[in-house]
Amino acid sequence: MTDYFLGVDVGATKTHALITDAEGNLLGKGTAGGGNPTMTSYELFGRVVAAATWQALAQARITMPQISAAGFGVAGYDWPSQRGLTLAALDLLELTAPCDLVNDAVLGLLANARRGWGISLVAGTGCNCWGRNQHGQMGHMTGAGNILGEYAGGSELIARALHRVAYAWTGREGPTALSDAFIAAAGAQDLEDLVAGLTINRYVLDASHAPLIFDCAAQGDAAALELLHWAGDELGVMVITVARQIGVQQAAPDVVLIGGLFKGTPSLQDLVEASVRPQMPGVTFVSMQAPPVIGAVILAMERARRPAHAIRQALLALQTQAPVTF
């Protein structure tokens, strides 16, 4: 009898499902919209996961009872108290096989860390950090952003950059190239119009404008450079904190970098590394090569007590030969 494994990566903007056999061969995949239940609802989360999963099942030409185990990485799934609601929303799948749930940030770690453990650091629209040690112990930040004092996602970077622009207008600080960049992006007439428009929501600048900060920093703007150094320090503190939680400061962990901010120039990775390496000299920074949904399949196989290391290597080898695309 062939074993089949289902992995699902549920993000804020998209959901991916993948089905493989025990050797890691890709059999079916599906995609749907965002399903973070804390941003929408658990009902919508369940429907989104079902839509992506049913596509994958149809492509694999199997039925749900044939699934041997499933793994789900869910954006917004941060606390044990959410487990019951999350599993209840998955009842729509009529899944009878064992399954496991993790925060979606963990999937990038499972798919890309060379030994299957280490730390995942997310810097995209928001920021987050999760870790897993050699014994399976998990550690994490709150994932609540500036509400609970965790900074350096795109949203926080833009907020800090707007402070600097406002300081330039009031004269609290000197001019910054960020002002002209944001005036152009917002379509404002000048700096005063921009500042006034921001106060009454006539203009809105959000995380999607974070690349402008990198552009200004690349031109040598002092305020923009200071913002990126601040972001590197904040993200570095997250890595060190989670490493301390799971006891891997001196164990040479991989740190998997996830999110669009790590693609910018100047390199945010270099700034994070400068913050982390003095306290964790053996750390290795790893870029995302395999998509997170591969980590969801690995989670499913671990739930079925398959030899994780061999499976991971097989999946990554197949990913190299024929990358999973959606």
C-alpha positions in Angstrom: 0.0 0.0 0.0 1.4 3.4 -1.0 1.6 6.1 1.6 0.6 9.7 0.6 1.4 12.8 2.6 -0.3 16.2 2.5 1.4 19.5 3.3 -0.4 22.8 3.4 1.1 26.3 3.8 -1.5 28.9 4.9 -0.3 32.4 4.6 -1.9 35.9 4.8 -2.1 36.3 1.0 -1.9 32.7 -0.4 -2.3 29.1 0.5 -0.4 26.2 -1.1 -1.1 22.4 -0.8 1.2 19.6 -1.9 0.9 15.8 -2.0 3.8 13.5 -2.2 4.5 9.8 -1.8 6.9 8.4 0.8 9.9 9.0 -1.5 9.0 12.6 -1.9 7.8 12.5 -5.4 5.4 15.3 -6.2 2.0 14.0 -7.1 -0.4 16.9 -6.8 -0.6 20.6 -5.8 -3.2 23.2 -5.2 -3.4 26.9 -4.5 -6.0 29.3 -3.0 -6.1 32.7 -1.4 -5.0 33.9 2.0 -6.3 32.0 5.0 -4.8 33.6 8.2 -7.7 32.9 10.6 -6.8 35.8 12.9 -7.0 38.2 10.0 -10.2 36.8 8.5 -12.2 34.0 10.2 -11.7 30.3 11.0 -14.6 29.5 8.7 -12.8 31.2 5.7 -9.5 29.5 6.8 -11.2 26.1 6.6 -12.7 26.8 3.1 -9.3 28.1 1.8 -7.4 25.0 3.0 -10.1 22.8 1.6 -10.0 24.5 -1.8 -6.2 24.1 -2.2 -6.3 20.5 -0.8 -9.1 19.3 -3.1 -7.1 20.7 -6.1 -4.0 18.7 -5.0 -6.1 15.5 -4.4 -7.6 15.8 -7.9 -4.3 16.3 -9.5 -2.8 13.3 -7.5 -5.8 11.2 -8.4 -6.3 10.0 -4.9 -8.9 10.6 -2.2 -8.7 12.0 1.3 -8.9 8.5 3.0 -5.6 7.6 1.2 -3.7 10.3 3.0 -1.3 8.8 5.6 -0.5 12.0 7.5 -0.8 15.8 7.1 1.1 18.8 8.1 -0.3 22.4 8.3 1.7 25.6 8.7 -0.8 28.4 9.5 -0.1 32.1 9.6 -1.5 33.4 12.9 -1.3 30.1 14.7 0.9 31.1 17.6 -0.5 29.7 20.8 -1.7 26.3 22.1 -5.1 27.9 22.9 -5.7 28.3 19.2 -5.3 24.6 18.4 -8.9 23.5 19.0 -10.4 26.2 16.8 -7.9 25.6 14.1 -8.5 21.8 14.0 -12.2 22.3 14.1 -12.0 24.5 11.1 -10.2 21.7 9.3 -13.2 19.3 9.8 -14.3 20.4 6.3 -11.5 18.2 4.9 -12.8 15.0 6.5 -9.2 14.1 7.3 -8.9 10.8 9.2 -5.1 10.6 9.2 -2.9 12.0 12.0 -1.9 15.6 11.5 0.3 18.3 13.0 0.0 22.1 13.2 2.7 24.8 13.4 3.1 28.5 12.7 3.8 29.0 9.0 7.3 30.5 9.9 8.3 27.0 11.0 7.8 25.6 7.5 10.7 27.5 6.0 12.9 26.1 8.7 11.8 22.5 8.1 12.3 22.9 4.4 15.6 24.7 4.3 17.7 24.1 7.5 20.3 21.6 6.6 19.7 19.4 9.7 16.0 20.2 10.2 16.5 22.4 13.2 17.6 26.0 13.8 15.8 29.3 13.6 13.6 30.9 11.0 13.6 34.7 10.8 10.8 36.5 8.9 11.1 40.0 7.7 8.4 40.8 5.2 5.2 42.8 5.7 5.7 42.0 9.4 8.4 40.1 11.3 8.6 36.9 13.4 11.1 34.4 14.6 10.6 30.7 15.5 13.1 28.0 16.4 13.4 24.3 16.9 16.3 22.5 18.5 17.8 19.1 17.9 15.3 17.5 20.3 12.2 19.1 18.8 11.8 21.9 21.5 10.2 25.0 20.0 10.7 28.6 20.9 9.3 31.8 19.4 8.6 35.5 19.6 5.1 36.7 20.0 4.6 37.6 16.4 2.5 40.7 17.4 4.9 43.3 16.0 5.0 46.7 17.5 2.0 46.0 19.8 4.4 43.9 21.9 7.7 45.5 21.0 8.8 43.4 18.1 10.0 45.5 15.2 11.6 45.5 11.7 9.1 44.1 9.4 8.1 46.4 6.4 5.3 47.9 8.4 7.5 49.0 11.3 10.2 50.2 8.9 7.8 52.5 7.1 6.4 53.8 10.4 9.9 54.7 11.6 10.7 56.2 8.2 7.7 58.4 8.3 8.8 59.6 11.7 12.1 60.7 10.1 10.2 62.5 7.3 8.0 64.3 9.9 11.1 65.3 11.9 12.6 66.8 8.7 9.5 68.9 8.1 9.4 70.2 11.7 13.1 70.9 11.8 13.7 68.4 14.6 16.2 66.7 12.2 17.9 67.6 9.0 16.6 66.8 5.5 16.4 63.2 4.3 16.1 61.6 0.8 13.2 59.7 2.2 11.1 62.8 2.0 11.4 63.1 -1.8 10.9 59.3 -2.2 7.7 59.3 -0.2 6.4 62.5 -1.9 6.7 60.8 -5.3 5.2 57.5 -4.1 2.2 59.2 -2.5 1.7 61.7 -5.4 2.0 64.6 -2.9 2.8 68.2 -4.0 5.6 68.7 -1.5 6.8 67.7 2.0 4.1 69.8 3.8 1.4 68.4 1.6 2.7 64.9 2.3 2.8 65.4 6.1 -0.6 67.0 6.2 -2.1 64.3 4.0 -0.7 61.5 6.2 -2.3 63.0 9.3 -5.8 62.9 7.7 -5.3 59.7 5.7 -5.3 61.4 2.3 -2.1 59.6 1.7 -1.2 56.2 2.9 2.3 54.6 2.8 2.5 51.0 3.9 4.9 48.0 4.0 4.8 47.7 0.2 6.8 51.0 0.1 9.7 49.6 2.3 12.0 49.1 -0.8 12.2 52.9 -1.0 14.1 52.9 2.3 16.6 50.5 0.7 16.9 52.7 -2.4 17.6 55.8 -0.2 20.1 53.9 1.9 21.9 52.7 -1.3 22.3 56.4 -2.2 23.9 57.1 1.1 21.1 58.8 2.9 22.0 58.8 6.6 18.4 58.5 7.9 17.7 55.5 5.7 21.0 53.8 6.6 20.3 54.3 10.3 16.8 52.7 9.8 18.3 49.6 8.2 20.9 49.3 11.0 18.1 49.6 13.5 16.2 46.8 11.7 19.3 44.6 11.6 19.7 45.0 15.4 16.1 44.4 16.1 16.0 41.2 14.0 19.3 40.1 15.5 17.9 40.4 19.0 15.0 38.1 17.9 17.4 35.4 16.7 19.5 35.6 19.9 16.4 35.5 22.1 14.9 32.4 20.4 18.3 30.7 20.4 18.4 31.3 24.1 14.9 29.9 24.6 15.8 26.6 22.9 19.4 26.5 24.1 21.3 26.6 20.7 23.4 29.7 21.1 26.6 27.6 21.0 25.2 24.7 18.8 25.9 26.3 15.4 22.3 26.6 14.3 21.1 27.5 10.8 19.1 30.7 10.6 16.7 30.6 7.6 15.9 34.0 6.2 12.4 34.4 5.0 10.7 37.5 3.5 11.1 40.2 0.9 13.2 42.5 3.0 16.2 40.1 2.8 16.2 40.7 -1.0 17.0 44.4 -0.6 20.3 46.3 -1.1 22.1 47.2 1.2 21.9 43.7 2.5 19.7 43.3 5.6 21.3 39.9 6.1 24.7 41.5 6.6 23.3 43.8 9.2 21.5 40.9 11.1 24.7 38.8 10.9 26.7 41.7 12.4 24.3 41.8 15.3 24.1 38.0 15.9 27.6 36.7 15.2 29.4 38.2 18.3 27.1 36.1 20.5 26.6 33.1 18.2 29.8 32.7 16.4 28.9 29.3 14.8 25.7 30.5 13.2 25.1 29.9 9.5 22.6 32.1 7.6 20.6 30.2 4.9 18.5 31.7 2.2 15.2 30.1 1.2 15.7 27.6 -1.6 12.7 25.3 -1.1 9.2 26.7 -0.7 7.6 26.5 2.8 5.0 23.9 1.6 7.9 21.4 1.4 8.3 21.9 5.1 4.6 21.1 5.6 5.1 17.8 3.8 8.2 17.1 6.0 6.0 17.9 9.1 3.4 15.3 7.9 6.1 12.7 7.4 7.5 13.4 10.9 4.0 13.0 12.3 4.0 9.5 10.6 7.4 8.8 12.3 9.3 8.6 9.0 13.1 9.1 9.2 13.1 12.9 8.9 16.7 13.5 7.8 16.5 11.0 4.9 13.2 12.4 3.8 14.4 15.9 3.9 17.4 15.1 1.8 15.2 13.3 -0.8 12.7 16.1 -1.0 15.4 18.8 -1.4 17.1 16.7 -4.0 13.9 16.4 -6.0 13.3 20.1 -5.5 16.7 20.8 -7.1 15.9 18.7 -10.1 12.3 20.0 -10.6 11.4 23.0 -8.4 7.9 23.2 -7.0 6.1 26.2 -8.5 2.6 27.5 -8.1 
